[in-house]
Amino acid sequence: MMCEKCTKMCGVLFFIFGILFLLQNLNVWNFWNIQWYTVVFILFGLGAIGSCGCKECQALQKKK
């Protein structure tokens, strides 16, 4: 469970990486050699780390 701020930040990160992978698939910008699932694991990890340090997320988890 994440607060609105953390959910928005994760959404923005997923959008940015989605655009980058789209550009890579269209051969517009090919600058890395990593798989999509690696990026998903990194983004989920960043979201978990961010929500652990967020006071609003902690308050939501305590309510639940």
ChimeraX attribute file (.defattr): number of C-alpha atoms within 10 A of each C-alpha:
attribute: neighborCount
match mode: 1-to-1
recipient: residues
	/A:1	12
	/A:2	20
	/A:3	16
	/A:4	11
	/A:5	13
	/A:6	18
	/A:7	15
	/A:8	12
	/A:9	13
	/A:10	19
	/A:11	13
	/A:12	12
	/A:13	15
	/A:14	16
	/A:15	12
	/A:16	12
	/A:17	15
	/A:18	14
	/A:19	12
	/A:20	17
	/A:21	20
	/A:22	13
	/A:23	14
	/A:24	15
	/A:25	11
	/A:26	10
	/A:27	10
	/A:28	11
	/A:29	12
	/A:30	12
	/A:31	10
	/A:32	9
	/A:33	7
	/A:34	9
	/A:35	9
	/A:36	11
	/A:37	9
	/A:38	9
	/A:39	15
	/A:40	13
	/A:41	11
	/A:42	11
	/A:43	17
	/A:44	13
	/A:45	12
	/A:46	14
	/A:47	18
	/A:48	16
	/A:49	11
	/A:50	16
	/A:51	20
	/A:52	13
	/A:53	10
	/A:54	15
	/A:55	12
	/A:56	16
	/A:57	20
	/A:58	15
	/A:59	12
	/A:60	12
	/A:61	13
	/A:62	8
	/A:63	7
	/A:64	6
